[in-house]
Amino acid sequence: MYRRFFKPGLDFLLAAFGLVVLSPVLVVLPVVIALRLGRPILFRQTRIGLAEKPFVFLKFRTMTDARDANGRLLPDGQRLTPIGRFLRSTSLDEIPQLWNVLTGNMSLIGPRPLLPEYLPRYSSVQKRRHEVKPGITGLAQVLGRNSISWERKFALDIEYVDRIGFTLDARIILLTLIALVRRDGISQTGHATMPEFLGASPSSGAEGPH
C-alpha cells in the first residue's frame, strides 16, 4: 500500500514544496555556475530507472570541459573546480533532481540511478535495485555514500527494496539531513567521487542483502 499509493503522492508533494522553498537558490546558483563554469548550467545524462527503463537525469554542473592536447576530457579530479566541490559536498548540485521526482522518473528515496553501461555488469541479485524507482537519497547514501565499496552499496540497495516502508523512509530522511551537515562520504579515497563499477564479484550473484 505504501509503495504503490502513498509514497508516489508524498514524493510529488515534497518535491513541489522543495522547489518552492529552494526557489531563491534556483535563481542564484545558475548565475554562479554560468560565471564560474560556463554553459550548460545543467548536467544531463541518461541513467537507468524503474524496471531498467532509461531517463534523463539532471544535476547542476560541477565540472569544466577541460581537455588534453588530443581533445580528450581530463580526469574528473582535474575538472572538478572549488565551486564544484562545494556544490557536491553540500549536495546543492542534486536540487534539479526534484524535477525528476515531479515527472515520476525518480523518488525522493531509493537506490541512486546509475549508468546504462552498468546493466550487463550486475549480478542477478544486484539487478533487483531496479524494482523500485531510483532516489535522490537512499540507504547506501546515509550509510557511507561514496566511501563504501560498490558491493556494499548494492547490498544496501537490495536491503532497501526488501524493507521499503514509511518508517525506513523517515529514518533515511533524518540521516540524510545529518549527513548533509557532516558532509560525510563525498568521495572514495583516491578518487574525485566514485570509481567506475566494472562488474559484480564472483560471489555477489548468490549474496543477499547485508
N, C-alpha and C positions, 0 to 999 in steps of 0.2 A: 504493500500500500504506500509506504513512504517513498520507495524508489520510483514507483510508476506515476504517482499522482502528486504527493506533497512536495517532494524535492524539486521537480521542474518549476513549479509555481514559486517556490521560495527562491530559487535561483534567479528567476526573472525579476521578482520584486527587489531583491537585494542588489542585483546588478544595476537596475534602473536607479535605485536610490544612491548607489555608489557613484554613478556617473554624474548625478546631480550634485552630490556633496563635493566631488572632486573636480567640478567644472572650472574653478579658478586655476587648478593645476593644469587642466587640459588646455587652458588659454596660454599659460606662461611657458610650459615645457616645450611645446613645438617651436616657439620662438628661440629658446635657448639652444635646442638641438639644431635648428637651421643655421644659427650663427656659429656654433662650435663644430658641428659635424657636417653641415651641408644637407642637401636633399638626396633622397626622400627622407621625410621625417619618420615615417613608419617602416618597420621591417616586416615584410610579408613573406611567408614561407609555407609550403604545403606540409601539413602534418597529418597524422592518422588518428581518427576519432572512433566513435562508437561503431561496432561491427566492422572495423577495419576500413571505414569509409574516409577518403581524404577530404580535407577542408583547408581554407586559407587561414593561417594562424597569424595573429597580429601582435606586435610589440613596438615600443618606441626604439628607435635606432640607438645603438650604443657604440658602434664601431665605425671607423673610417673605411674608405675603399682603397687604402694604400696598397700599391702593388710593387713587385720587384722589377728588375730590368727586363724580364721576359713577359711582363704583363700578368703574372700570377698574383693572386691575393696573398699578402703577407700573413703569417700565423696570427691567430686570434689575439694572443698576448701582445703583439706589436701594434695591432689595430685598435685595441681597447684603450680609449682615452680616459683621463681623470674624470671627466663628466660621465662617461660611460660606466666607469667603475662605481661612481656614486649612484647612478640610476639602478644598477644591478644590486648593489648592496642594500639599497632601501626598497627594492622591488617596484620602484616607480615605473620602470620600463614595462611592467606587466599590466598597467592600467588599461591599455586598449583591448585586452582580452575580455573585459567586461562586455564589450560589443559582441565578442564570440559567444558569450553566455546568453546575451539577449537574442541572438539569432538562432540559438539552440544547438550550436556546434560543440559547446563546452558547458561544463558545470562549474560552480564555484569550487567544489571539492571533488577530486578524483585523481587518477594517475596522470602524470604530465604527458601531453601529446608529444610523440617522437616522430622521427623522420621516416618516410616511406621505405627507404633502403634498409631499414632495420627489420622490416616484416619477415623476410625469409631467414633472418638470423635468430629469431625467437625459438625457444623450445615450445612444445605443446602447452606446457603449464604457463609459461610467460605470455603466450598469446591471449590468455584469459583476461589480461588487463583491458582488452577492448570490449569486454562485456558490459562496461559502463562508460558513460561519457568521460572524456578527459577533463581535468580540472586545473584551475589557476593555482590551487594549493592542494596538498594531499598528505597522506600518512607518511610517505617517503620524504616529503619536503620538511615536515616538522620533526622527523627523527633522523636527520642527517643531511638532507638536501644533496648537494654535490660532493660532500665529504665522504660519502659511503660508496661502496662498490656497486656496479650495475646489478650483480646478483642479489645484493641486499635490497636495492631499490625495487626490483621486480618482485621479490618475496613480499615486501610491504604492500606493493600494488595489489597482489593477489589476496593478501590478508584483508585489504580494504574491500575488494569485490565480495569476499565471503561474509564480511561483518557489517556491510553498509547499513546505516541507520541514523536516526536523528541524534542520538546521544553521541555516537562516534563523530559525526559531522560537527557537532557543537564543540567537542573536545579539540578537534583539529583546528577549528577557527580560533579558539583560545590559544592553542600552542603556536599558531601562525603569528598572532599578534606579539607573542613573547619572542619568537624568532626574529621578527622584524626589528624589534628593539635591540636585540643582541647582535643581529646581523651574522648569525652563525651559518656555517656550511656553504658559503658563497661559491667556493671553488674547491677542486680537489688539488692536493699538494702537487706542484709542478705543472699545473695547467691553469689557463685563464678561467675556465669554467669546469667542464667535464670532458674527459677523453671520449673518443668515438666508441660506440658499442660494436664490437667485432663479432660477437656471436655467443651463444649460450655455452657454458661449460659442459663437459660430457655428462655430469651427474644432474644438471639442472632440470632435465626433462622429467625426472622422477621425483623431484623435490616438491613438497607442498610449501605453504606459507610458513615463515618463521615468526 
